[in-house]
């Protein structure tokens, strides 16, 4: 079952573009959207989700809409919705990156599930940060708290 519903995506199309979506096209586009979501979030959550978190549903609706607009555009059915498509892609990929990096959480999913998936030991300390970054290595960077260390402190 797709994370997005046909009725919600069709309503978004009708409200924003006065267009309707054939159900067969929705199913193809929803499968594409779900596979991207599952692939991006599989590093920290067990995917596919058995119960769809609300944020994942929102992302799936926007990604499905992106694929529908893209297919209609290339088929010559739609007008030039390029700016809208670009914004949908940028926003959804940004949200997925934020979830993977830990900046955004899925409130509907037990965070201990993500910790188990990563093999991390949970902590009751609210300011706990693991010593080793377990997220997407493309998002790794220097510890900003350590960048400002005085040269005398480095020598000991």
Chimera marker file (.cmm) of the C-alpha trace (Angstrom):
<marker_set name="trace">
<marker id="1" x="0.000" y="0.000" z="0.000" r="1" g="1" b="0" radius="0.5"/>
<marker id="2" x="1.329" y="3.427" z="-0.965" r="1" g="1" b="0" radius="0.5"/>
<marker id="3" x="2.240" y="5.992" z="1.695" r="1" g="1" b="0" radius="0.5"/>
<marker id="4" x="0.140" y="8.601" z="-0.151" r="1" g="1" b="0" radius="0.5"/>
<marker id="5" x="-3.534" y="8.113" z="-0.947" r="1" g="1" b="0" radius="0.5"/>
<marker id="6" x="-5.015" y="8.521" z="-4.407" r="1" g="1" b="0" radius="0.5"/>
<marker id="7" x="-7.766" y="10.806" z="-3.068" r="1" g="1" b="0" radius="0.5"/>
<marker id="8" x="-5.322" y="13.218" z="-1.368" r="1" g="1" b="0" radius="0.5"/>
<marker id="9" x="-2.997" y="13.497" z="-4.364" r="1" g="1" b="0" radius="0.5"/>
<marker id="10" x="-5.907" y="13.844" z="-6.806" r="1" g="1" b="0" radius="0.5"/>
<marker id="11" x="-7.373" y="16.597" z="-4.630" r="1" g="1" b="0" radius="0.5"/>
<marker id="12" x="-4.001" y="18.421" z="-4.567" r="1" g="1" b="0" radius="0.5"/>
<marker id="13" x="-3.896" y="18.256" z="-8.364" r="1" g="1" b="0" radius="0.5"/>
<marker id="14" x="-7.472" y="19.470" z="-8.702" r="1" g="1" b="0" radius="0.5"/>
<marker id="15" x="-7.072" y="22.310" z="-6.187" r="1" g="1" b="0" radius="0.5"/>
<marker id="16" x="-3.706" y="23.598" z="-7.439" r="1" g="1" b="0" radius="0.5"/>
<marker id="17" x="-3.804" y="22.796" z="-11.165" r="1" g="1" b="0" radius="0.5"/>
<marker id="18" x="-7.441" y="22.034" z="-12.030" r="1" g="1" b="0" radius="0.5"/>
<marker id="19" x="-6.266" y="18.648" z="-13.319" r="1" g="1" b="0" radius="0.5"/>
<marker id="20" x="-7.306" y="15.106" z="-12.519" r="1" g="1" b="0" radius="0.5"/>
<marker id="21" x="-5.076" y="12.053" z="-12.237" r="1" g="1" b="0" radius="0.5"/>
<marker id="22" x="-5.768" y="8.638" z="-13.713" r="1" g="1" b="0" radius="0.5"/>
<marker id="23" x="-5.477" y="5.993" z="-11.011" r="1" g="1" b="0" radius="0.5"/>
<marker id="24" x="-2.974" y="3.925" z="-13.059" r="1" g="1" b="0" radius="0.5"/>
<marker id="25" x="-0.644" y="6.940" z="-13.301" r="1" g="1" b="0" radius="0.5"/>
<marker id="26" x="-1.001" y="7.577" z="-9.560" r="1" g="1" b="0" radius="0.5"/>
<marker id="27" x="-0.004" y="3.991" z="-8.764" r="1" g="1" b="0" radius="0.5"/>
<marker id="28" x="3.154" y="4.197" z="-10.888" r="1" g="1" b="0" radius="0.5"/>
<marker id="29" x="4.155" y="7.569" z="-9.438" r="1" g="1" b="0" radius="0.5"/>
<marker id="30" x="3.350" y="6.526" z="-5.852" r="1" g="1" b="0" radius="0.5"/>
<marker id="31" x="5.573" y="3.443" z="-6.221" r="1" g="1" b="0" radius="0.5"/>
<marker id="32" x="8.442" y="5.674" z="-7.358" r="1" g="1" b="0" radius="0.5"/>
<marker id="33" x="7.872" y="8.037" z="-4.427" r="1" g="1" b="0" radius="0.5"/>
<marker id="34" x="7.700" y="5.186" z="-1.904" r="1" g="1" b="0" radius="0.5"/>
<marker id="35" x="10.911" y="3.615" z="-3.214" r="1" g="1" b="0" radius="0.5"/>
<marker id="36" x="12.806" y="6.900" z="-2.841" r="1" g="1" b="0" radius="0.5"/>
<marker id="37" x="11.487" y="7.407" z="0.697" r="1" g="1" b="0" radius="0.5"/>
<marker id="38" x="12.309" y="3.831" z="1.716" r="1" g="1" b="0" radius="0.5"/>
<marker id="39" x="15.798" y="4.029" z="0.212" r="1" g="1" b="0" radius="0.5"/>
<marker id="40" x="16.630" y="7.340" z="1.934" r="1" g="1" b="0" radius="0.5"/>
<marker id="41" x="15.252" y="6.347" z="5.350" r="1" g="1" b="0" radius="0.5"/>
<marker id="42" x="16.410" y="2.701" z="5.392" r="1" g="1" b="0" radius="0.5"/>
<marker id="43" x="19.704" y="3.735" z="6.998" r="1" g="1" b="0" radius="0.5"/>
<marker id="44" x="17.910" y="4.725" z="10.210" r="1" g="1" b="0" radius="0.5"/>
<marker id="45" x="14.428" y="3.164" z="10.144" r="1" g="1" b="0" radius="0.5"/>
<marker id="46" x="13.001" y="-0.207" z="9.243" r="1" g="1" b="0" radius="0.5"/>
<marker id="47" x="11.367" y="0.413" z="5.892" r="1" g="1" b="0" radius="0.5"/>
<marker id="48" x="8.861" y="0.043" z="4.435" r="1" g="1" b="0" radius="0.5"/>
<marker id="49" x="6.843" y="1.433" z="7.317" r="1" g="1" b="0" radius="0.5"/>
<marker id="50" x="3.996" y="-0.784" z="8.496" r="1" g="1" b="0" radius="0.5"/>
<marker id="51" x="2.156" y="2.300" z="9.774" r="1" g="1" b="0" radius="0.5"/>
<marker id="52" x="2.805" y="5.433" z="7.754" r="1" g="1" b="0" radius="0.5"/>
<marker id="53" x="4.072" y="8.360" z="9.869" r="1" g="1" b="0" radius="0.5"/>
<marker id="54" x="2.261" y="11.622" z="9.056" r="1" g="1" b="0" radius="0.5"/>
<marker id="55" x="5.433" y="13.352" z="7.828" r="1" g="1" b="0" radius="0.5"/>
<marker id="56" x="6.236" y="10.406" z="5.541" r="1" g="1" b="0" radius="0.5"/>
<marker id="57" x="2.703" y="10.625" z="4.139" r="1" g="1" b="0" radius="0.5"/>
<marker id="58" x="3.189" y="14.349" z="3.413" r="1" g="1" b="0" radius="0.5"/>
<marker id="59" x="6.534" y="13.689" z="1.723" r="1" g="1" b="0" radius="0.5"/>
<marker id="60" x="4.991" y="10.837" z="-0.292" r="1" g="1" b="0" radius="0.5"/>
<marker id="61" x="2.122" y="13.051" z="-1.466" r="1" g="1" b="0" radius="0.5"/>
<marker id="62" x="4.532" y="15.745" z="-2.641" r="1" g="1" b="0" radius="0.5"/>
<marker id="63" x="6.875" y="13.265" z="-4.341" r="1" g="1" b="0" radius="0.5"/>
<marker id="64" x="3.952" y="11.509" z="-6.031" r="1" g="1" b="0" radius="0.5"/>
<marker id="65" x="2.663" y="14.883" z="-7.206" r="1" g="1" b="0" radius="0.5"/>
<marker id="66" x="6.164" y="15.667" z="-8.524" r="1" g="1" b="0" radius="0.5"/>
<marker id="67" x="6.236" y="12.459" z="-10.587" r="1" g="1" b="0" radius="0.5"/>
<marker id="68" x="2.693" y="13.033" z="-11.885" r="1" g="1" b="0" radius="0.5"/>
<marker id="69" x="3.522" y="16.580" z="-12.977" r="1" g="1" b="0" radius="0.5"/>
<marker id="70" x="6.767" y="15.393" z="-14.532" r="1" g="1" b="0" radius="0.5"/>
<marker id="71" x="5.056" y="12.626" z="-16.495" r="1" g="1" b="0" radius="0.5"/>
<marker id="72" x="2.269" y="14.945" z="-17.649" r="1" g="1" b="0" radius="0.5"/>
<marker id="73" x="4.772" y="17.596" z="-18.688" r="1" g="1" b="0" radius="0.5"/>
<marker id="74" x="6.841" y="15.171" z="-20.715" r="1" g="1" b="0" radius="0.5"/>
<marker id="75" x="3.694" y="13.709" z="-22.249" r="1" g="1" b="0" radius="0.5"/>
<marker id="76" x="2.683" y="17.197" z="-23.402" r="1" g="1" b="0" radius="0.5"/>
<marker id="77" x="-0.486" y="17.181" z="-21.295" r="1" g="1" b="0" radius="0.5"/>
<marker id="78" x="0.397" y="19.845" z="-18.745" r="1" g="1" b="0" radius="0.5"/>
<marker id="79" x="1.614" y="23.388" z="-19.016" r="1" g="1" b="0" radius="0.5"/>
<marker id="80" x="5.095" y="24.291" z="-17.903" r="1" g="1" b="0" radius="0.5"/>
<marker id="81" x="5.002" y="23.403" z="-14.207" r="1" g="1" b="0" radius="0.5"/>
<marker id="82" x="8.794" y="23.256" z="-14.019" r="1" g="1" b="0" radius="0.5"/>
<marker id="83" x="9.135" y="25.687" z="-11.104" r="1" g="1" b="0" radius="0.5"/>
<marker id="84" x="6.542" y="23.790" z="-9.057" r="1" g="1" b="0" radius="0.5"/>
<marker id="85" x="8.183" y="20.454" z="-9.854" r="1" g="1" b="0" radius="0.5"/>
<marker id="86" x="11.605" y="21.809" z="-8.914" r="1" g="1" b="0" radius="0.5"/>
<marker id="87" x="10.265" y="23.149" z="-5.605" r="1" g="1" b="0" radius="0.5"/>
<marker id="88" x="8.484" y="19.874" z="-4.785" r="1" g="1" b="0" radius="0.5"/>
<marker id="89" x="11.689" y="17.899" z="-5.416" r="1" g="1" b="0" radius="0.5"/>
<marker id="90" x="13.888" y="20.306" z="-3.447" r="1" g="1" b="0" radius="0.5"/>
<marker id="91" x="11.517" y="20.426" z="-0.468" r="1" g="1" b="0" radius="0.5"/>
<marker id="92" x="10.956" y="16.681" z="-0.234" r="1" g="1" b="0" radius="0.5"/>
<marker id="93" x="14.631" y="15.780" z="-0.658" r="1" g="1" b="0" radius="0.5"/>
<marker id="94" x="15.515" y="18.419" z="1.941" r="1" g="1" b="0" radius="0.5"/>
<marker id="95" x="13.066" y="16.910" z="4.423" r="1" g="1" b="0" radius="0.5"/>
<marker id="96" x="14.420" y="13.410" z="3.816" r="1" g="1" b="0" radius="0.5"/>
<marker id="97" x="17.991" y="14.677" z="4.315" r="1" g="1" b="0" radius="0.5"/>
<marker id="98" x="16.913" y="16.400" z="7.548" r="1" g="1" b="0" radius="0.5"/>
<marker id="99" x="15.379" y="13.163" z="8.827" r="1" g="1" b="0" radius="0.5"/>
<marker id="100" x="18.513" y="11.167" z="7.967" r="1" g="1" b="0" radius="0.5"/>
<marker id="101" x="20.786" y="13.755" z="9.612" r="1" g="1" b="0" radius="0.5"/>
<marker id="102" x="18.624" y="13.864" z="12.761" r="1" g="1" b="0" radius="0.5"/>
<marker id="103" x="17.592" y="17.528" z="12.374" r="1" g="1" b="0" radius="0.5"/>
<marker id="104" x="13.983" y="16.411" z="11.884" r="1" g="1" b="0" radius="0.5"/>
<marker id="105" x="12.451" y="13.460" z="13.660" r="1" g="1" b="0" radius="0.5"/>
<marker id="106" x="9.461" y="11.308" z="12.857" r="1" g="1" b="0" radius="0.5"/>
<marker id="107" x="7.328" y="11.863" z="15.980" r="1" g="1" b="0" radius="0.5"/>
<marker id="108" x="5.086" y="8.895" z="15.098" r="1" g="1" b="0" radius="0.5"/>
<marker id="109" x="8.040" y="6.464" z="15.238" r="1" g="1" b="0" radius="0.5"/>
<marker id="110" x="9.717" y="5.316" z="18.453" r="1" g="1" b="0" radius="0.5"/>
<marker id="111" x="13.242" y="6.826" z="18.401" r="1" g="1" b="0" radius="0.5"/>
<marker id="112" x="14.596" y="3.676" z="20.008" r="1" g="1" b="0" radius="0.5"/>
<marker id="113" x="13.679" y="1.892" z="16.763" r="1" g="1" b="0" radius="0.5"/>
<marker id="114" x="16.091" y="4.173" z="14.909" r="1" g="1" b="0" radius="0.5"/>
<marker id="115" x="18.776" y="3.619" z="17.560" r="1" g="1" b="0" radius="0.5"/>
<marker id="116" x="18.389" y="-0.152" z="17.259" r="1" g="1" b="0" radius="0.5"/>
<marker id="117" x="18.635" y="0.102" z="13.480" r="1" g="1" b="0" radius="0.5"/>
<marker id="118" x="21.897" y="2.028" z="13.761" r="1" g="1" b="0" radius="0.5"/>
<marker id="119" x="23.238" y="-0.266" z="16.462" r="1" g="1" b="0" radius="0.5"/>
<marker id="120" x="23.537" y="2.663" z="18.858" r="1" g="1" b="0" radius="0.5"/>
<marker id="121" x="23.008" y="2.447" z="22.573" r="1" g="1" b="0" radius="0.5"/>
<marker id="122" x="20.203" y="4.718" z="23.667" r="1" g="1" b="0" radius="0.5"/>
<marker id="123" x="20.783" y="7.389" z="26.285" r="1" g="1" b="0" radius="0.5"/>
<marker id="124" x="18.529" y="8.968" z="28.880" r="1" g="1" b="0" radius="0.5"/>
<marker id="125" x="20.659" y="12.119" z="28.751" r="1" g="1" b="0" radius="0.5"/>
<marker id="126" x="18.818" y="14.601" z="26.535" r="1" g="1" b="0" radius="0.5"/>
<marker id="127" x="22.051" y="16.229" z="25.290" r="1" g="1" b="0" radius="0.5"/>
<marker id="128" x="23.638" y="12.912" z="24.321" r="1" g="1" b="0" radius="0.5"/>
<marker id="129" x="25.552" y="12.946" z="21.025" r="1" g="1" b="0" radius="0.5"/>
<marker id="130" x="27.276" y="9.787" z="19.810" r="1" g="1" b="0" radius="0.5"/>
<marker id="131" x="31.050" y="10.033" z="19.465" r="1" g="1" b="0" radius="0.5"/>
<marker id="132" x="30.895" y="8.615" z="15.955" r="1" g="1" b="0" radius="0.5"/>
<marker id="133" x="28.549" y="10.078" z="13.371" r="1" g="1" b="0" radius="0.5"/>
<marker id="134" x="26.296" y="7.255" z="12.185" r="1" g="1" b="0" radius="0.5"/>
<marker id="135" x="24.317" y="9.312" z="9.653" r="1" g="1" b="0" radius="0.5"/>
<marker id="136" x="24.828" y="9.833" z="5.959" r="1" g="1" b="0" radius="0.5"/>
<marker id="137" x="28.543" y="10.399" z="5.362" r="1" g="1" b="0" radius="0.5"/>
<marker id="138" x="27.760" y="13.091" z="2.794" r="1" g="1" b="0" radius="0.5"/>
<marker id="139" x="26.516" y="15.199" z="5.715" r="1" g="1" b="0" radius="0.5"/>
<marker id="140" x="29.571" y="14.655" z="7.920" r="1" g="1" b="0" radius="0.5"/>
<marker id="141" x="31.638" y="17.652" z="8.945" r="1" g="1" b="0" radius="0.5"/>
<marker id="142" x="33.913" y="18.918" z="11.679" r="1" g="1" b="0" radius="0.5"/>
<marker id="143" x="32.559" y="19.307" z="15.196" r="1" g="1" b="0" radius="0.5"/>
<marker id="144" x="31.904" y="23.052" z="15.384" r="1" g="1" b="0" radius="0.5"/>
<marker id="145" x="32.637" y="23.005" z="19.141" r="1" g="1" b="0" radius="0.5"/>
<marker id="146" x="36.125" y="21.678" z="18.448" r="1" g="1" b="0" radius="0.5"/>
<marker id="147" x="37.028" y="23.988" z="15.555" r="1" g="1" b="0" radius="0.5"/>
<marker id="148" x="37.626" y="26.963" z="17.858" r="1" g="1" b="0" radius="0.5"/>
<marker id="149" x="40.157" y="25.233" z="20.142" r="1" g="1" b="0" radius="0.5"/>
<marker id="150" x="43.092" y="27.457" z="20.985" r="1" g="1" b="0" radius="0.5"/>
<marker id="151" x="46.496" y="26.325" z="19.692" r="1" g="1" b="0" radius="0.5"/>
<marker id="152" x="47.816" y="26.074" z="23.323" r="1" g="1" b="0" radius="0.5"/>
<marker id="153" x="44.997" y="23.671" z="24.205" r="1" g="1" b="0" radius="0.5"/>
<marker id="154" x="45.966" y="21.418" z="21.310" r="1" g="1" b="0" radius="0.5"/>
<marker id="155" x="49.540" y="21.086" z="22.582" r="1" g="1" b="0" radius="0.5"/>
<marker id="156" x="48.322" y="20.124" z="26.015" r="1" g="1" b="0" radius="0.5"/>
<link id1="1" id2="2" r="1" g="1" b="0" radius="0.2"/>
<link id1="2" id2="3" r="1" g="1" b="0" radius="0.2"/>
<link id1="3" id2="4" r="1" g="1" b="0" radius="0.2"/>
<link id1="4" id2="5" r="1" g="1" b="0" radius="0.2"/>
<link id1="5" id2="6" r="1" g="1" b="0" radius="0.2"/>
<link id1="6" id2="7" r="1" g="1" b="0" radius="0.2"/>
<link id1="7" id2="8" r="1" g="1" b="0" radius="0.2"/>
<link id1="8" id2="9" r="1" g="1" b="0" radius="0.2"/>
<link id1="9" id2="10" r="1" g="1" b="0" radius="0.2"/>
<link id1="10" id2="11" r="1" g="1" b="0" radius="0.2"/>
<link id1="11" id2="12" r="1" g="1" b="0" radius="0.2"/>
<link id1="12" id2="13" r="1" g="1" b="0" radius="0.2"/>
<link id1="13" id2="14" r="1" g="1" b="0" radius="0.2"/>
<link id1="14" id2="15" r="1" g="1" b="0" radius="0.2"/>
<link id1="15" id2="16" r="1" g="1" b="0" radius="0.2"/>
<link id1="16" id2="17" r="1" g="1" b="0" radius="0.2"/>
<link id1="17" id2="18" r="1" g="1" b="0" radius="0.2"/>
<link id1="18" id2="19" r="1" g="1" b="0" radius="0.2"/>
<link id1="19" id2="20" r="1" g="1" b="0" radius="0.2"/>
<link id1="20" id2="21" r="1" g="1" b="0" radius="0.2"/>
<link id1="21" id2="22" r="1" g="1" b="0" radius="0.2"/>
<link id1="22" id2="23" r="1" g="1" b="0" radius="0.2"/>
<link id1="23" id2="24" r="1" g="1" b="0" radius="0.2"/>
<link id1="24" id2="25" r="1" g="1" b="0" radius="0.2"/>
<link id1="25" id2="26" r="1" g="1" b="0" radius="0.2"/>
<link id1="26" id2="27" r="1" g="1" b="0" radius="0.2"/>
<link id1="27" id2="28" r="1" g="1" b="0" radius="0.2"/>
<link id1="28" id2="29" r="1" g="1" b="0" radius="0.2"/>
<link id1="29" id2="30" r="1" g="1" b="0" radius="0.2"/>
<link id1="30" id2="31" r="1" g="1" b="0" radius="0.2"/>
<link id1="31" id2="32" r="1" g="1" b="0" radius="0.2"/>
<link id1="32" id2="33" r="1" g="1" b="0" radius="0.2"/>
<link id1="33" id2="34" r="1" g="1" b="0" radius="0.2"/>
<link id1="34" id2="35" r="1" g="1" b="0" radius="0.2"/>
<link id1="35" id2="36" r="1" g="1" b="0" radius="0.2"/>
<link id1="36" id2="37" r="1" g="1" b="0" radius="0.2"/>
<link id1="37" id2="38" r="1" g="1" b="0" radius="0.2"/>
<link id1="38" id2="39" r="1" g="1" b="0" radius="0.2"/>
<link id1="39" id2="40" r="1" g="1" b="0" radius="0.2"/>
<link id1="40" id2="41" r="1" g="1" b="0" radius="0.2"/>
<link id1="41" id2="42" r="1" g="1" b="0" radius="0.2"/>
<link id1="42" id2="43" r="1" g="1" b="0" radius="0.2"/>
<link id1="43" id2="44" r="1" g="1" b="0" radius="0.2"/>
<link id1="44" id2="45" r="1" g="1" b="0" radius="0.2"/>
<link id1="45" id2="46" r="1" g="1" b="0" radius="0.2"/>
<link id1="46" id2="47" r="1" g="1" b="0" radius="0.2"/>
<link id1="47" id2="48" r="1" g="1" b="0" radius="0.2"/>
<link id1="48" id2="49" r="1" g="1" b="0" radius="0.2"/>
<link id1="49" id2="50" r="1" g="1" b="0" radius="0.2"/>
<link id1="50" id2="51" r="1" g="1" b="0" radius="0.2"/>
<link id1="51" id2="52" r="1" g="1" b="0" radius="0.2"/>
<link id1="52" id2="53" r="1" g="1" b="0" radius="0.2"/>
<link id1="53" id2="54" r="1" g="1" b="0" radius="0.2"/>
<link id1="54" id2="55" r="1" g="1" b="0" radius="0.2"/>
<link id1="55" id2="56" r="1" g="1" b="0" radius="0.2"/>
<link id1="56" id2="57" r="1" g="1" b="0" radius="0.2"/>
<link id1="57" id2="58" r="1" g="1" b="0" radius="0.2"/>
<link id1="58" id2="59" r="1" g="1" b="0" radius="0.2"/>
<link id1="59" id2="60" r="1" g="1" b="0" radius="0.2"/>
<link id1="60" id2="61" r="1" g="1" b="0" radius="0.2"/>
<link id1="61" id2="62" r="1" g="1" b="0" radius="0.2"/>
<link id1="62" id2="63" r="1" g="1" b="0" radius="0.2"/>
<link id1="63" id2="64" r="1" g="1" b="0" radius="0.2"/>
<link id1="64" id2="65" r="1" g="1" b="0" radius="0.2"/>
<link id1="65" id2="66" r="1" g="1" b="0" radius="0.2"/>
<link id1="66" id2="67" r="1" g="1" b="0" radius="0.2"/>
<link id1="67" id2="68" r="1" g="1" b="0" radius="0.2"/>
<link id1="68" id2="69" r="1" g="1" b="0" radius="0.2"/>
<link id1="69" id2="70" r="1" g="1" b="0" radius="0.2"/>
<link id1="70" id2="71" r="1" g="1" b="0" radius="0.2"/>
<link id1="71" id2="72" r="1" g="1" b="0" radius="0.2"/>
<link id1="72" id2="73" r="1" g="1" b="0" radius="0.2"/>
<link id1="73" id2="74" r="1" g="1" b="0" radius="0.2"/>
<link id1="74" id2="75" r="1" g="1" b="0" radius="0.2"/>
<link id1="75" id2="76" r="1" g="1" b="0" radius="0.2"/>
<link id1="76" id2="77" r="1" g="1" b="0" radius="0.2"/>
<link id1="77" id2="78" r="1" g="1" b="0" radius="0.2"/>
<link id1="78" id2="79" r="1" g="1" b="0" radius="0.2"/>
<link id1="79" id2="80" r="1" g="1" b="0" radius="0.2"/>
<link id1="80" id2="81" r="1" g="1" b="0" radius="0.2"/>
<link id1="81" id2="82" r="1" g="1" b="0" radius="0.2"/>
<link id1="82" id2="83" r="1" g="1" b="0" radius="0.2"/>
<link id1="83" id2="84" r="1" g="1" b="0" radius="0.2"/>
<link id1="84" id2="85" r="1" g="1" b="0" radius="0.2"/>
<link id1="85" id2="86" r="1" g="1" b="0" radius="0.2"/>
<link id1="86" id2="87" r="1" g="1" b="0" radius="0.2"/>
<link id1="87" id2="88" r="1" g="1" b="0" radius="0.2"/>
<link id1="88" id2="89" r="1" g="1" b="0" radius="0.2"/>
<link id1="89" id2="90" r="1" g="1" b="0" radius="0.2"/>
<link id1="90" id2="91" r="1" g="1" b="0" radius="0.2"/>
<link id1="91" id2="92" r="1" g="1" b="0" radius="0.2"/>
<link id1="92" id2="93" r="1" g="1" b="0" radius="0.2"/>
<link id1="93" id2="94" r="1" g="1" b="0" radius="0.2"/>
<link id1="94" id2="95" r="1" g="1" b="0" radius="0.2"/>
<link id1="95" id2="96" r="1" g="1" b="0" radius="0.2"/>
<link id1="96" id2="97" r="1" g="1" b="0" radius="0.2"/>
<link id1="97" id2="98" r="1" g="1" b="0" radius="0.2"/>
<link id1="98" id2="99" r="1" g="1" b="0" radius="0.2"/>
<link id1="99" id2="100" r="1" g="1" b="0" radius="0.2"/>
<link id1="100" id2="101" r="1" g="1" b="0" radius="0.2"/>
<link id1="101" id2="102" r="1" g="1" b="0" radius="0.2"/>
<link id1="102" id2="103" r="1" g="1" b="0" radius="0.2"/>
<link id1="103" id2="104" r="1" g="1" b="0" radius="0.2"/>
<link id1="104" id2="105" r="1" g="1" b="0" radius="0.2"/>
<link id1="105" id2="106" r="1" g="1" b="0" radius="0.2"/>
<link id1="106" id2="107" r="1" g="1" b="0" radius="0.2"/>
<link id1="107" id2="108" r="1" g="1" b="0" radius="0.2"/>
<link id1="108" id2="109" r="1" g="1" b="0" radius="0.2"/>
<link id1="109" id2="110" r="1" g="1" b="0" radius="0.2"/>
<link id1="110" id2="111" r="1" g="1" b="0" radius="0.2"/>
<link id1="111" id2="112" r="1" g="1" b="0" radius="0.2"/>
<link id1="112" id2="113" r="1" g="1" b="0" radius="0.2"/>
<link id1="113" id2="114" r="1" g="1" b="0" radius="0.2"/>
<link id1="114" id2="115" r="1" g="1" b="0" radius="0.2"/>
<link id1="115" id2="116" r="1" g="1" b="0" radius="0.2"/>
<link id1="116" id2="117" r="1" g="1" b="0" radius="0.2"/>
<link id1="117" id2="118" r="1" g="1" b="0" radius="0.2"/>
<link id1="118" id2="119" r="1" g="1" b="0" radius="0.2"/>
<link id1="119" id2="120" r="1" g="1" b="0" radius="0.2"/>
<link id1="120" id2="121" r="1" g="1" b="0" radius="0.2"/>
<link id1="121" id2="122" r="1" g="1" b="0" radius="0.2"/>
<link id1="122" id2="123" r="1" g="1" b="0" radius="0.2"/>
<link id1="123" id2="124" r="1" g="1" b="0" radius="0.2"/>
<link id1="124" id2="125" r="1" g="1" b="0" radius="0.2"/>
<link id1="125" id2="126" r="1" g="1" b="0" radius="0.2"/>
<link id1="126" id2="127" r="1" g="1" b="0" radius="0.2"/>
<link id1="127" id2="128" r="1" g="1" b="0" radius="0.2"/>
<link id1="128" id2="129" r="1" g="1" b="0" radius="0.2"/>
<link id1="129" id2="130" r="1" g="1" b="0" radius="0.2"/>
<link id1="130" id2="131" r="1" g="1" b="0" radius="0.2"/>
<link id1="131" id2="132" r="1" g="1" b="0" radius="0.2"/>
<link id1="132" id2="133" r="1" g="1" b="0" radius="0.2"/>
<link id1="133" id2="134" r="1" g="1" b="0" radius="0.2"/>
<link id1="134" id2="135" r="1" g="1" b="0" radius="0.2"/>
<link id1="135" id2="136" r="1" g="1" b="0" radius="0.2"/>
<link id1="136" id2="137" r="1" g="1" b="0" radius="0.2"/>
<link id1="137" id2="138" r="1" g="1" b="0" radius="0.2"/>
<link id1="138" id2="139" r="1" g="1" b="0" radius="0.2"/>
<link id1="139" id2="140" r="1" g="1" b="0" radius="0.2"/>
<link id1="140" id2="141" r="1" g="1" b="0" radius="0.2"/>
<link id1="141" id2="142" r="1" g="1" b="0" radius="0.2"/>
<link id1="142" id2="143" r="1" g="1" b="0" radius="0.2"/>
<link id1="143" id2="144" r="1" g="1" b="0" radius="0.2"/>
<link id1="144" id2="145" r="1" g="1" b="0" radius="0.2"/>
<link id1="145" id2="146" r="1" g="1" b="0" radius="0.2"/>
<link id1="146" id2="147" r="1" g="1" b="0" radius="0.2"/>
<link id1="147" id2="148" r="1" g="1" b="0" radius="0.2"/>
<link id1="148" id2="149" r="1" g="1" b="0" radius="0.2"/>
<link id1="149" id2="150" r="1" g="1" b="0" radius="0.2"/>
<link id1="150" id2="151" r="1" g="1" b="0" radius="0.2"/>
<link id1="151" id2="152" r="1" g="1" b="0" radius="0.2"/>
<link id1="152" id2="153" r="1" g="1" b="0" radius="0.2"/>
<link id1="153" id2="154" r="1" g="1" b="0" radius="0.2"/>
<link id1="154" id2="155" r="1" g="1" b="0" radius="0.2"/>
<link id1="155" id2="156" r="1" g="1" b="0" radius="0.2"/>
</marker_set>
